[in-house]
Amino acid sequence: MSIKRPNVLFFLSDQHQADAVGYREDSLVQTPGLDRLAQTGVVFDHAYCTNPLCVPSRSSLLTGRYCRNHGLYDNQHILEANSMTLPRALVGAGYRTALVGKAHFNGEQFHGFQERPYGDLFGQAHQPDPRRLPENGESGLGDIIQNAGPSRIPLALTQTEICVAESSAWLQAHARLHRDQPFYLAVHFDKPHFPYNPPAQYYERYRDRVTLPAYDPLFLERSVPFVRHAAASYQASRYYGTTDPDSHRRALAAYYGCVSWMDDAVGRVLDVLHYLGMDEDTIIVYTSDHGEMGGHHGLWQKTVFFDQSTRVPFIMRIPDGVLADFQPGRRSEVVSLVDLFPTLLELAGLPGLSEQDGMSLVPVLQGRALSRKHVFVESTVLKSPHDSGVMIRTERFKCALYLDHALELYDMENDPEEQENLAYQVKWRSLVHDLSQRLVDFWQPDQQLHRYQNTPRMQREKHFYPYSNQFVVGNGVVVDASP
């Protein structure tokens, strides 16, 4: 008789800054759902995405490969339809797989998932608030600072609540019809990504309570060109002094409200899993595709290599009997989201794949050290391929190299806020030479534009489609959800 492999319940949020969690003692943000998960799981305090942009990061999660190998750097880039993905590998081992919510797939819309009852098959997942009017041809998400505040969409029609309902229904059906078959259910929330419009009760938790991060008003002026160009590409990345600071405080309160709303949704799905008696057989993972600057250095959004943009929350809970010597707690090792694919394969008792770039984190889950001591992150400013760079994060330092040959070096132990770029100081010349050579060997910058330009791309981004999400009904028909 064969042994049933463990289930996997994977939560992926969008644009969740690593420090915006309740289990950090100094955090204002309330996340009881994630706190509960953290108490019984492993929290990776230094987890990094592979690229602080949606499509590239999600493609790395899906394939276990760095951007330099799968070729996606832009939100219009298309992943090959026959790519080996995590759900595709699990289906081959007998898993039942489903995705609920935002995938941001361009081109093929399943990539190994057998079911997608709800999500962004045609649209962008994020719902303009107030809603767009398709008959008027409106698109986009509006000004993310000026438009922040309580949601005006009926709660039951929001992507967050529909994800809870659809995930709960899927789990109920699985428990009734397929309980002996292992499952991989991916629940992808579009929050806390803008628009920052949580339901009023979540917004009120933080209204008039937030403090904007302190920043040097000359920081951007002294930054490398990549940072300045990335800031210019996002309208919200302005100095507080040039816009109404109350607007930024309102936006930060609304962002935190979106985090708490999404956390509450995670907690409710976990309650369903427990009620159905399947939590004791299920690996639970929570992470996000990238972070959010949230006012640090006077910036909003992502793309840059600062920790608020590239570091993500990452929690894994392993049920009894799946992994010997599993040791819950906090971990300080530097890890990457590219590591999730090989980790889940090992936990499922499956062999690793030679084309993967990540490393199984099973030793870390057991309280042992990881042989690798660094990770890489790549980034390209939206629609500006010449503004590209790569970063290495070691146990102590962060070093970034750009196509224009600019350099950054930060001592993350003594300067965790990344205020002083040490790259051009004589004292650090030897270290900069060593780390930049490792970056060149990994990234091969002379090939970067070729990689970017030779990846197939959509003619336009998915937000031009007038409906954010779609339902796939029983006979396979795709139906637009409310805008």
Order of alpha helices (4+ residues) and beta strands (2+ residues): beta-alpha-beta-alpha-alpha-alpha-beta-beta-alpha-beta-alpha-alpha-alpha-alpha-beta-alpha-beta-beta-beta-alpha-alpha-beta-beta-beta-beta-alpha-alpha-beta-beta
